[in-house]
Amino acid sequence: MPLNRFNQLVGPTVENDQPGQLPNFTTLAGQYGQVEHIDLARHLDDISRYYTDFSHLDDWTYLFEEPYQTKAEVQSLLTSYEQSANPYHLAITNDTGQVVGTFALLNINPDWRTVEMGRVIYFPELRHSRLATEAQYLVMKYVFEELHYRRYEWKCDSLNQRSRKAASRLGFCYEGTFKNAVIYKGRSRDTAWFSITPEQWPILKRRFESWLNPANFDANGRQIKALREY
């Protein structure tokens, strides 16, 4: 760790300290599907079907909102999503073009080149699929290789075990918990923080690409090796 002229420890020099760019893409294409910037005309029907489905209320426990009452409410929501640059809202679509999930890049700070992955909503057909992992990989790759950001965050209610397990599986490192960080739905929330930095990305990239290789799946579509084994 370097010392300054006062013999104090300081952080390493950032060779490129110029501000980064905001996310700006239409589609990130993968082997099993795509990640697309929200498009009201193309995505409304699929998203509204799930966002107005009250048979999966447990999926909304740790989100800031509840399911929506009408398609018109979802249309208004997606209109704002489509127009927003920060957060940058995204749809996950399968190989037929059907939306099977949504998430967003949040708290984008181009000056510091930091960004958070959040608002993750996986529809039932996406969960535990190759596409669920690939979608996260595609956005992660974009953040580090196109935007050249320095920090990729994941934050969640500390009690949200599903989110915590997902973050760890994807390679995010747990950093700590902020007590009483948020009030939502009349509840206090302690927020668990996770991150990935550029130093970790080459190893994670190889791991994702090895796991996503079709050769890693048997004739029934079951994985041969888990992501953590690569």
C-alpha positions as CSV (number, residue, x, y, z in Angstrom):
1,M,0.0,0.0,0.0
2,P,1.6,3.4,-1.0
3,L,2.4,6.2,1.4
4,N,1.9,9.9,0.7
5,R,4.3,12.6,1.6
6,F,3.0,12.7,5.1
7,N,3.8,9.1,5.6
8,Q,0.2,8.1,5.6
9,L,-1.2,5.0,3.9
10,V,-3.3,5.8,0.9
11,G,-5.2,3.8,-1.8
12,P,-3.5,2.7,-5.0
13,T,-3.4,5.2,-7.9
14,V,-6.2,4.8,-10.4
15,E,-4.5,5.1,-13.8
16,N,-7.8,5.8,-15.6
17,D,-9.8,8.1,-13.4
18,Q,-12.1,9.5,-16.2
19,P,-15.8,9.1,-15.8
20,G,-17.4,6.1,-17.4
21,Q,-20.4,5.9,-19.7
22,L,-24.0,5.1,-18.7
23,P,-25.3,1.7,-19.9
24,N,-26.7,2.0,-23.4
25,F,-27.6,-1.1,-25.3
26,T,-30.6,-2.7,-27.0
27,T,-29.7,-6.4,-26.8
28,L,-27.0,-8.6,-25.2
29,A,-27.3,-12.0,-27.0
30,G,-26.4,-15.3,-25.5
31,Q,-26.7,-19.0,-26.4
32,Y,-29.9,-19.5,-24.5
33,G,-31.6,-16.2,-24.8
34,Q,-31.1,-12.4,-24.6
35,V,-31.0,-9.5,-22.2
36,E,-32.9,-6.6,-23.7
37,H,-33.5,-3.0,-22.7
38,I,-37.1,-2.6,-21.7
39,D,-39.3,-2.0,-24.8
40,L,-42.9,-1.2,-23.9
41,A,-44.4,-2.4,-27.2
42,R,-42.6,-5.7,-27.2
43,H,-42.5,-6.6,-23.5
44,L,-45.7,-5.3,-22.0
45,D,-47.9,-8.4,-22.5
46,D,-45.4,-10.9,-21.0
47,I,-44.4,-8.7,-18.1
48,S,-47.9,-7.7,-17.2
49,R,-49.0,-11.3,-17.0
50,Y,-46.5,-12.0,-14.3
51,Y,-46.6,-8.6,-12.5
52,T,-50.4,-8.9,-12.1
53,D,-50.3,-12.6,-11.1
54,F,-51.3,-12.8,-7.4
55,S,-50.5,-16.6,-7.2
56,H,-46.8,-15.9,-6.5
57,L,-47.1,-13.4,-3.6
58,D,-44.0,-14.9,-1.8
59,D,-41.9,-13.7,-4.8
60,W,-42.6,-10.1,-3.7
61,T,-41.8,-10.4,0.0
62,Y,-38.4,-8.7,-0.4
63,L,-39.2,-6.3,-3.2
64,F,-40.3,-2.7,-2.5
65,E,-43.6,-3.1,-4.3
66,E,-46.4,-5.7,-4.5
67,P,-48.0,-7.2,-7.6
68,Y,-49.9,-4.7,-9.7
69,Q,-53.6,-4.7,-10.0
70,T,-54.0,-4.0,-13.7
71,K,-52.2,-4.2,-17.0
72,A,-52.6,-0.4,-17.2
73,E,-50.6,0.0,-14.1
74,V,-47.8,-2.1,-15.5
75,Q,-48.0,-0.1,-18.8
76,S,-47.4,3.1,-16.8
77,L,-44.5,1.4,-15.0
78,L,-42.8,0.1,-18.1
79,T,-43.2,3.5,-19.8
80,S,-41.1,5.0,-17.0
81,Y,-38.7,2.1,-17.2
82,E,-38.2,2.5,-21.0
83,Q,-37.4,6.2,-20.6
84,S,-35.1,5.8,-17.6
85,A,-31.3,6.0,-18.0
86,N,-30.5,5.4,-14.4
87,P,-31.8,2.9,-13.3
88,Y,-31.4,1.0,-16.6
89,H,-34.2,-1.5,-16.8
90,L,-33.9,-4.9,-18.6
91,A,-35.9,-7.8,-19.7
92,I,-34.6,-11.4,-20.0
93,T,-36.1,-13.1,-23.0
94,N,-35.8,-16.8,-24.1
95,D,-35.0,-18.1,-27.5
96,T,-38.6,-17.5,-28.7
97,G,-38.5,-13.9,-27.6
98,Q,-40.8,-14.4,-24.6
99,V,-40.0,-12.4,-21.5
100,V,-39.1,-14.7,-18.6
101,G,-37.7,-12.2,-16.1
102,T,-36.6,-8.7,-15.4
103,F,-33.8,-6.9,-13.6
104,A,-32.0,-3.6,-13.6
105,L,-28.7,-1.8,-13.3
106,L,-29.2,0.5,-10.3
107,N,-27.3,3.3,-8.5
108,I,-25.2,3.9,-11.6
109,N,-22.3,6.2,-10.8
110,P,-20.2,7.0,-13.9
111,D,-17.8,9.2,-11.9
112,W,-16.7,6.3,-9.7
113,R,-17.6,3.6,-12.3
114,T,-19.8,1.7,-9.8
115,V,-23.2,0.0,-10.4
116,E,-25.6,-2.3,-8.7
117,M,-27.5,-5.3,-10.1
118,G,-31.0,-5.3,-8.5
119,R,-34.7,-5.5,-8.8
120,V,-34.3,-9.2,-9.9
121,I,-37.6,-10.9,-10.7
122,Y,-37.4,-14.3,-12.3
123,F,-40.6,-15.8,-13.6
124,P,-41.1,-19.5,-12.7
125,E,-40.0,-20.8,-16.1
126,L,-36.6,-19.0,-15.7
127,R,-35.6,-20.2,-12.3
128,H,-32.8,-22.8,-12.1
129,S,-32.4,-22.6,-15.9
130,R,-29.2,-22.0,-17.9
131,L,-30.7,-18.7,-19.1
132,A,-31.0,-17.4,-15.6
133,T,-27.2,-17.7,-15.1
134,E,-26.4,-16.6,-18.6
135,A,-28.4,-13.4,-18.2
136,Q,-26.4,-12.5,-15.2
137,Y,-23.2,-13.4,-17.0
138,L,-24.1,-11.2,-20.0
139,V,-24.7,-8.1,-17.9
140,M,-21.6,-8.7,-15.8
141,K,-19.5,-9.0,-19.0
142,Y,-21.0,-5.8,-20.3
143,V,-20.3,-3.9,-17.1
144,F,-16.6,-5.0,-16.9
145,E,-15.6,-5.2,-20.6
146,E,-17.7,-2.5,-22.3
147,L,-18.3,0.0,-19.5
148,H,-15.0,-0.8,-17.7
149,Y,-16.6,-0.2,-14.3
150,R,-14.7,-0.8,-11.1
151,R,-17.3,-2.2,-8.8
152,Y,-20.4,-4.3,-9.4
153,E,-22.7,-4.5,-6.4
154,W,-25.5,-6.8,-5.2
155,K,-27.6,-5.7,-2.2
156,C,-30.5,-7.4,-0.5
157,D,-32.5,-7.8,2.7
158,S,-30.2,-9.7,5.0
159,L,-33.1,-12.1,5.6
160,N,-33.5,-12.9,1.9
161,Q,-31.8,-16.3,1.8
162,R,-32.6,-16.9,-1.9
163,S,-30.9,-13.6,-2.9
164,R,-27.9,-14.2,-0.7
165,K,-27.4,-17.7,-2.1
166,A,-27.7,-16.4,-5.6
167,A,-25.2,-13.6,-5.0
168,S,-22.6,-16.1,-3.6
169,R,-23.2,-18.6,-6.4
170,L,-22.6,-15.9,-9.0
171,G,-19.3,-14.9,-7.4
172,F,-20.2,-11.8,-5.4
173,C,-18.2,-11.5,-2.2
174,Y,-20.0,-10.7,1.0
175,E,-18.8,-7.4,2.5
176,G,-21.0,-6.8,5.5
177,T,-24.5,-5.8,6.7
178,F,-25.8,-2.3,7.2
179,K,-28.1,-2.3,10.2
180,N,-31.5,-0.5,10.0
181,A,-30.6,0.7,6.5
182,V,-34.1,0.8,5.0
183,I,-37.8,0.9,6.0
184,Y,-40.1,-0.8,3.6
185,K,-43.6,-2.4,3.8
186,G,-43.6,-1.2,7.4
187,R,-40.6,-3.3,8.2
188,S,-37.0,-2.5,9.1
189,R,-34.4,-3.9,6.8
190,D,-30.8,-4.7,7.4
191,T,-29.0,-4.7,4.0
192,A,-26.4,-7.2,3.1
193,W,-23.8,-5.9,0.7
194,F,-21.9,-8.0,-1.9
195,S,-19.5,-7.0,-4.7
196,I,-17.4,-8.1,-7.6
197,T,-14.4,-6.1,-8.8
198,P,-12.4,-6.2,-12.0
199,E,-9.6,-8.3,-10.4
200,Q,-12.1,-11.1,-9.9
201,W,-13.7,-10.9,-13.4
202,P,-11.3,-13.1,-15.5
203,I,-11.7,-16.0,-13.1
204,L,-15.5,-15.6,-13.0
205,K,-15.7,-15.2,-16.7
206,R,-13.9,-18.6,-17.3
207,R,-16.2,-20.2,-14.7
208,F,-19.4,-18.9,-16.3
209,E,-18.3,-19.9,-19.9
210,S,-17.3,-23.4,-18.8
211,W,-20.6,-23.9,-17.0
212,L,-22.7,-22.5,-19.8
213,N,-21.0,-24.7,-22.4
214,P,-23.6,-27.1,-23.8
215,A,-21.2,-30.0,-23.1
216,N,-21.8,-29.3,-19.4
217,F,-25.3,-30.6,-19.6
218,D,-26.6,-34.2,-20.2
219,A,-29.3,-35.3,-22.6
220,N,-31.9,-34.4,-20.0
221,G,-30.6,-30.9,-19.6
222,R,-29.1,-31.5,-16.1
223,Q,-25.8,-29.9,-15.3
224,I,-22.8,-32.2,-15.1
225,K,-20.7,-29.9,-12.9
226,A,-21.9,-27.1,-10.7
227,L,-20.8,-23.5,-11.3
228,R,-18.7,-23.6,-8.1
229,E,-16.8,-26.6,-9.4
230,Y,-15.1,-24.6,-12.2
